[in-house]
């Protein structure tokens, strides 16, 4: 504290907190960035930066993994090969996890809103919300995800035991973070950016849900109709859940369980990742994808119904400490 500042410590602290508190009180999660101006150009820039960061991080880190793999005698997909190595798996997951700080940085830079507000309306992770999602949604979602995995005959390949163990460790450590990275980027930043483009709350909600869902489906690069229906339904449902719960915790749980279970099946069944999972070309999907699509839509509907009396969660009306 400046020794020339004669204000009391409590007064100075209160003023500092109030000066840094940029999250507007009493608004829904997706309306935090809304203001008197729509700032559409700024929002487009934010989305472009997010996507650019995702591809730049992915390219740089997987190319580094490809360089090391080449010295070890393997050619991973980043180098045009088909060897899905441990390094490539870890690099891919870690690069997407970087979307968490990247999304926060973009929001802070372009909108002056602290990055931690992407967690939830209270600018922190709500572990009680995470726990309830795991306890009450997790079992039903695991069943739907399992049905999706076992419905398609897998393309199998040889996996050395050491690679299987390494895949298991990396999957448990990094795949939840990878899923969280996509949620912070899409259901966090993009949802908020598009939700700030209209002064009307209903139009803003529709814009936020549709734009974030289209971007989510597009970046996965699928050319199969069933897969795109699945991606779009998943994205819309997660956006609705984020809106009603006032944070990305439940969406992260659903996404993380989906991706983690998928890779656990890879490990258990010695699946060829490139042939059975990474391939999203036309003809690779099937109507079976309607099962997880319907399940996540029902989950979103239940969340909506359970909050119909209270409405969506809002940011606190009283000042709270800013978090970076």
C-alpha distance (Angstrom), angle and dihedral (degrees) to the residues before:
residue distance angle dihedral
X1 . . .
X2 3.78 . .
X3 3.85 107.5 .
X4 3.81 89.3 -144.7
X5 3.81 90.8 59.7
X6 3.80 104.9 99.1
X7 3.78 95.5 -173.9
X8 3.79 117.6 110.8
X9 3.83 114.8 -96.6
X10 3.80 91.9 -116.0
X11 3.81 92.8 51.3
X12 3.79 93.2 46.8
X13 3.80 90.9 47.6
X14 3.80 92.8 48.8
X15 3.80 91.4 50.7
X16 3.80 92.0 47.6
X17 3.80 91.5 50.9
X18 3.79 91.9 47.5
X19 3.81 91.3 48.8
X20 3.79 91.6 53.2
X21 3.79 96.1 43.1
X22 3.79 102.1 102.1
X23 3.80 99.1 156.6
X24 3.81 107.8 103.2
X25 3.82 114.7 -125.4
X26 3.78 124.1 -116.2
X27 3.82 99.0 18.9
X28 3.79 133.6 124.0
X29 3.80 120.6 -104.5
X30 3.80 96.0 -100.8
X31 3.84 93.0 47.3
X32 3.80 97.4 60.4
X33 3.82 92.3 101.8
X34 3.81 95.3 43.5
X35 3.79 118.1 113.9
X36 3.78 143.0 151.0
X37 3.80 89.9 -66.2
X38 3.80 123.9 54.8
X39 3.84 93.4 -141.9
X40 3.79 92.4 -162.6
X41 3.81 93.2 165.0
X42 3.77 90.9 53.5
X43 3.79 90.0 48.8
X44 3.79 92.7 51.4
X45 3.80 88.5 50.1
X46 3.80 90.0 51.7
X47 3.81 91.8 52.3
X48 3.81 92.1 46.0
X49 3.80 90.8 50.0
X50 3.80 90.9 49.2
X51 3.80 93.5 51.5
X52 3.80 92.5 41.4
X53 3.78 90.0 51.8
X54 3.79 91.1 49.8
X55 3.80 92.7 53.7
X56 3.80 95.6 39.4
X57 3.80 92.9 49.7
X58 3.79 90.8 45.2
X59 3.79 94.2 47.5
X60 3.80 96.4 45.6
X61 3.79 96.9 45.2
X62 3.81 97.2 41.5
X63 3.80 90.7 46.7
X64 3.78 88.7 54.7
X65 3.81 88.0 50.8
X66 3.81 89.8 48.3
X67 3.81 90.2 53.3
X68 3.82 91.6 53.4
X69 3.81 92.6 42.3
X70 3.81 90.5 52.5
X71 3.80 89.5 55.7
X72 3.80 87.9 52.0
X73 3.80 93.1 50.8
X74 3.82 100.4 -101.0
X75 3.79 132.5 113.2
X76 3.77 110.9 -150.7
X77 3.85 125.2 -164.6
X78 3.82 91.9 -94.4
X79 3.81 87.6 65.8
X80 3.80 93.7 42.6
X81 3.77 95.6 -94.6
X82 3.80 134.1 118.8
X83 3.81 100.8 -128.4
X84 3.81 105.9 117.0
X85 3.79 95.6 -158.7
X86 3.78 131.3 -175.7
X87 3.79 90.1 -110.4
X88 3.78 91.7 52.4
X89 3.81 92.1 47.7
X90 3.79 92.6 49.7
X91 3.81 93.1 43.9
X92 3.81 93.2 50.1
X93 3.78 93.9 48.9
X94 3.81 94.4 43.6
X95 3.81 93.5 49.4
X96 3.81 90.9 56.5
X97 3.80 91.6 45.4
X98 3.81 86.6 60.9
X99 3.80 87.7 70.0
X100 3.81 87.2 80.1
X101 3.83 96.3 68.5
X102 3.80 91.4 30.0
X103 3.83 92.4 57.1
X104 3.79 90.5 47.9
X105 3.79 91.4 49.5
X106 3.81 93.0 50.2
X107 3.80 91.7 49.7
X108 3.80 92.2 48.0
X109 3.80 93.3 46.0
X110 3.81 100.2 44.5
X111 3.79 100.9 31.1
X112 3.80 105.7 22.7
X113 3.81 91.3 -126.4
X114 3.80 118.4 134.4
X115 3.77 113.9 -103.6
X116 3.79 94.7 -128.7
X117 3.80 89.8 68.8
X118 3.82 86.8 77.0
X119 3.81 88.2 73.3
X120 3.79 94.6 66.8
X121 3.79 144.7 -50.5
X122 3.81 88.5 -72.4
X123 3.83 92.6 52.3
X124 3.79 95.1 -117.4
X125 3.77 139.5 78.7
X126 3.79 110.0 -88.5
X127 3.79 103.8 -143.0
X128 3.80 91.4 -171.8
X129 3.82 88.8 60.7
X130 3.81 90.2 47.5
X131 3.79 91.0 50.3
X132 3.80 94.7 49.2
X133 3.81 90.8 48.7
X134 3.80 91.0 52.9
X135 3.79 93.0 45.5
X136 3.78 101.7 43.6
X137 3.81 105.6 23.2
X138 3.81 100.4 29.6
X139 3.84 99.4 73.5
X140 3.83 94.9 50.2
X141 3.77 92.2 44.1
X142 3.81 92.1 49.3
X143 3.81 90.1 55.0
X144 3.81 92.5 51.4
X145 3.80 91.7 45.9
X146 3.80 91.4 49.5
X147 3.81 91.4 51.1
X148 3.79 89.1 52.9
X149 3.80 92.4 50.7
X150 3.81 99.1 46.2
X151 3.80 95.1 43.7
X152 3.80 94.2 73.8
X153 3.83 119.8 62.4
X154 3.81 104.8 -120.0
X155 3.77 126.5 -126.7
X156 3.80 102.1 -126.7
X157 3.77 131.0 -156.2
X158 3.79 138.2 173.2
X159 3.81 115.6 -77.7
X160 3.82 118.3 -174.7
X161 3.80 112.6 -130.6
X162 3.80 92.3 -116.0
X163 3.80 90.4 54.3
X164 3.80 91.2 49.6
X165 3.79 91.2 52.8
X166 3.79 91.0 46.1
X167 3.80 91.2 48.9
X168 3.79 90.2 51.0
X169 3.80 93.1 51.8
X170 3.81 94.5 44.8
X171 3.80 91.7 45.5
X172 3.79 94.2 52.6
X173 3.80 92.2 45.0
X174 3.80 103.6 39.6
X175 3.81 111.2 20.7
X176 3.84 94.0 71.3
X177 3.81 88.1 50.9
X178 3.80 90.7 48.3
X179 3.80 90.3 52.9
X180 3.80 90.4 46.5
X181 3.81 89.9 51.8
X182 3.79 91.3 57.6
X183 3.80 90.8 47.0
X184 3.80 94.3 51.2
X185 3.79 89.3 48.0
X186 3.81 100.7 43.5
X187 3.82 108.9 21.6
X188 3.78 89.1 31.5
X189 3.80 114.8 37.9
X190 3.82 102.5 15.6
X191 3.82 92.7 42.5
X192 3.81 89.6 53.0
X193 3.79 95.5 42.6
X194 3.81 93.9 52.4
X195 3.80 89.9 40.7
X196 3.80 88.9 61.2
X197 3.81 94.2 58.0
X198 3.79 95.7 83.7
X199 3.79 132.7 49.6
X200 3.80 91.5 -148.2
X201 3.82 111.7 83.9
X202 3.81 94.9 -143.3
X203 3.79 94.5 48.9
X204 3.80 89.0 45.1
X205 3.80 90.8 53.5
X206 3.80 92.7 49.7
X207 3.81 91.0 47.5
X208 3.79 92.4 47.7
X209 3.79 93.9 49.3
X210 3.80 96.0 44.0
X211 3.81 98.4 43.1
X212 3.81 94.5 45.8
X213 3.82 90.8 46.2
X214 3.80 94.9 48.4
X215 3.80 91.0 48.2
X216 3.82 90.8 48.1
X217 3.81 93.1 50.9
X218 3.81 92.7 43.5
X219 3.80 97.8 52.4
X220 3.81 90.5 56.2
X221 3.79 89.2 63.5
X222 3.80 98.3 -144.6
X223 3.81 119.4 164.8
X224 3.81 95.3 -173.4
X225 3.82 116.1 100.0
X226 3.82 95.5 -143.1
X227 3.79 92.2 50.4
X228 3.79 92.1 48.8
X229 3.82 91.2 49.9
X230 3.79 88.0 51.6
X231 3.81 93.9 48.5
X232 3.80 93.4 46.6
X233 3.81 93.7 47.0
X234 3.80 91.0 48.2
X235 3.81 91.7 49.1
X236 3.82 94.8 47.8
X237 3.80 91.6 47.4
X238 3.81 93.5 49.0
X239 3.81 91.0 48.1
X240 3.81 91.0 52.2
X241 3.80 90.7 48.1
X242 3.81 90.6 49.5
X243 3.80 90.6 50.8
X244 3.80 95.3 49.1
X245 3.81 96.9 42.4
X246 3.79 94.3 41.1
X247 3.79 96.3 -128.0
X248 3.78 146.9 51.2
X249 3.83 97.3 -107.0
X250 3.81 97.8 101.1
X251 3.80 92.4 41.8
X252 3.80 89.8 51.9
X253 3.81 91.2 51.5
X254 3.82 92.5 50.9
X255 3.81 93.9 45.3
X256 3.80 94.0 43.5
X257 3.80 93.2 49.9
X258 3.80 90.7 48.9
X259 3.79 95.1 51.6
X260 3.80 95.8 38.6
X261 3.81 93.3 50.9
X262 3.80 89.7 47.7
X263 3.80 92.2 56.9
X264 3.79 92.4 42.1
X265 3.81 87.1 59.6
X266 3.80 88.2 50.1
X267 3.79 89.6 55.4
X268 3.80 96.7 42.4
X269 3.81 96.0 46.8
X270 3.83 98.6 33.5
X271 3.80 89.9 -121.7
X272 3.79 122.6 -172.1
X273 3.81 99.0 -119.8
X274 3.79 96.2 -158.2
X275 3.79 94.2 50.1
X276 3.81 99.6 39.9
X277 3.81 108.8 27.9
X278 3.79 113.2 15.6
X279 3.82 92.8 49.3
X280 3.83 109.1 94.5
X281 3.80 98.0 159.8
X282 3.79 123.1 134.7
X283 3.79 112.5 -68.9
X284 3.80 96.5 25.9
X285 3.81 94.7 98.0
X286 3.79 128.3 70.8
X287 3.82 141.4 -169.8
X288 3.81 87.3 -93.0
X289 3.80 86.3 82.9
X290 3.79 87.1 71.7
X291 3.83 87.7 74.7
X292 3.83 96.7 65.9
X293 3.82 89.3 34.5
X294 3.79 91.7 57.0
X295 3.80 91.9 42.0
X296 3.80 95.5 54.3
X297 3.81 90.3 44.1
X298 3.81 89.9 53.6
X299 3.82 90.1 48.4
X300 3.81 89.5 53.5
X301 3.80 90.7 48.3
X302 3.82 91.7 50.6
X303 3.82 91.0 49.9
X304 3.80 89.3 50.8
X305 3.81 92.7 49.1
X306 3.79 92.9 47.9
X307 3.80 90.2 54.1
X308 3.82 97.1 41.0
X309 3.82 92.5 106.8
X310 3.79 98.3 43.3
X311 3.80 96.8 34.5
X312 3.80 123.2 -145.6
X313 3.80 117.4 -30.1
X314 3.81 114.9 -93.3
X315 3.78 134.2 -153.0
X316 3.83 112.8 -95.6
X317 3.79 117.9 -87.7
X318 3.82 93.3 -143.1
X319 3.82 121.7 69.8
X320 3.77 116.1 -95.0
X321 3.79 132.8 -172.1
X322 3.76 114.3 -79.1
X323 3.78 115.2 -118.4
X324 3.76 125.3 -155.9
